[in-house]
């Protein structure tokens, strides 16, 4: 019985692994975004040439976009991966417990 239960959980493991990998890529994108926050003068000049903005508005948009990126990665990728992982482990443990059907 445990083998059929494990077979049913295999697609969920695949989804969980994909979510973990996607959250890793999301965190790497977040880290790659950090240098643009430290060279704000250059990026401000570049963006200001395209769309004129006040400096305070630009700073708020940059920090807001970083916060949004972190929130999206955590809420839509990392937390579902943890939840699925936790559920799969719990289901496997329940499948391993022998049931007495007398």
Backbone torsions as a table, in degrees:
resi	resn	phi	psi	omega
1	UNK	NA	-33.6	-179.1
2	UNK	-67.0	-30.8	-179.5
3	UNK	-67.5	-42.2	178.7
4	UNK	-67.4	-34.6	177.6
5	UNK	-65.7	-41.7	178.3
6	UNK	-65.8	-35.4	177.9
7	UNK	-65.6	-35.7	178.2
8	UNK	-70.4	-26.5	-178.0
9	UNK	-86.7	-11.2	-177.5
10	UNK	-60.5	-43.8	176.9
11	UNK	-62.0	-33.3	177.3
12	UNK	-68.2	-35.5	176.0
13	UNK	-63.6	-39.5	178.4
14	UNK	-62.7	-43.3	177.9
15	UNK	-64.2	-41.1	180.0
16	UNK	-63.1	-44.7	178.6
17	UNK	-62.7	-40.8	178.9
18	UNK	-64.0	-40.0	178.4
19	UNK	-65.8	-39.4	177.2
20	UNK	-63.4	-43.4	180.0
21	UNK	-66.4	-40.6	179.0
22	UNK	-65.7	-37.1	177.8
23	UNK	-69.5	-33.6	175.1
24	UNK	-63.3	-44.5	177.6
25	UNK	-63.2	-39.1	177.7
26	UNK	-63.2	-42.1	177.7
27	UNK	-66.8	-36.1	176.7
28	UNK	-66.2	-38.1	174.6
29	UNK	-62.9	-38.9	177.9
30	UNK	-63.5	-43.1	178.4
31	UNK	-67.4	-37.3	178.2
32	UNK	-67.3	-24.6	179.8
33	UNK	-76.4	-23.3	-175.4
34	UNK	-59.3	-40.2	179.3
35	UNK	-58.3	-30.8	178.7
36	UNK	-67.0	-23.5	175.7
37	UNK	-77.0	-26.0	-178.3
38	UNK	-89.0	-20.6	175.6
39	UNK	-110.4	54.4	-173.1
40	UNK	-64.5	-29.5	-179.0
41	UNK	-65.1	-45.0	-179.7
42	UNK	-68.5	-45.1	-178.9
43	UNK	-68.9	-32.7	176.3
44	UNK	-64.9	-42.5	179.4
45	UNK	-63.5	-40.9	179.3
46	UNK	-65.7	-48.6	-179.0
47	UNK	-70.2	-34.1	179.8
48	UNK	-67.8	-28.2	175.8
49	UNK	-68.3	-28.9	-179.6
50	UNK	-86.3	-54.0	-179.1
51	UNK	-130.3	113.2	-179.3
52	UNK	-68.4	124.4	178.7
53	UNK	-136.8	154.4	171.7
54	UNK	-72.7	155.8	-175.9
55	UNK	-63.3	-41.8	-179.2
56	UNK	-65.8	-37.5	177.1
57	UNK	-65.3	-42.5	179.1
58	UNK	-62.2	-45.3	179.0
59	UNK	-61.6	-42.1	178.8
60	UNK	-63.4	-39.8	178.7
61	UNK	-66.6	-40.3	-179.5
62	UNK	-65.8	-48.5	179.9
63	UNK	-69.1	-34.3	176.0
64	UNK	-65.5	-40.4	178.8
65	UNK	-68.3	-34.7	175.7
66	UNK	-66.1	-42.7	177.9
67	UNK	-64.2	-40.1	178.4
68	UNK	-64.8	-42.8	178.9
69	UNK	-61.4	-46.1	178.6
70	UNK	-62.3	-42.4	-179.9
71	UNK	-63.7	-44.8	-179.6
72	UNK	-63.9	-41.6	179.4
73	UNK	-64.2	-44.1	-177.4
74	UNK	-70.6	-47.1	-173.6
75	UNK	-73.4	-41.7	-173.3
76	UNK	-97.8	-12.0	-179.5
77	UNK	-120.6	-55.5	-171.6
78	UNK	-74.1	-48.1	-179.6
79	UNK	-63.8	-41.6	174.7
80	UNK	-63.4	-34.9	177.8
81	UNK	-64.1	-43.1	178.2
82	UNK	-64.9	-42.8	179.5
83	UNK	-62.7	-44.4	177.4
84	UNK	-64.5	-42.9	179.2
85	UNK	-58.9	-46.5	-179.6
86	UNK	-62.0	-44.4	-179.6
87	UNK	-65.5	-42.2	-179.8
88	UNK	-64.2	-44.0	178.3
89	UNK	-60.6	-42.6	179.9
90	UNK	-64.4	-42.0	179.2
91	UNK	-65.2	-38.3	178.0
92	UNK	-65.8	-39.4	178.3
93	UNK	-65.9	-39.7	177.9
94	UNK	-66.1	-34.1	179.2
95	UNK	-71.4	-27.5	-179.5
96	UNK	-79.0	-21.6	-179.9
97	UNK	-71.4	121.1	179.7
98	UNK	-70.0	134.3	178.7
99	UNK	-101.0	139.7	-178.4
100	UNK	-95.5	107.2	-176.6
101	UNK	-109.1	58.0	178.1
102	UNK	-86.9	NA	NA
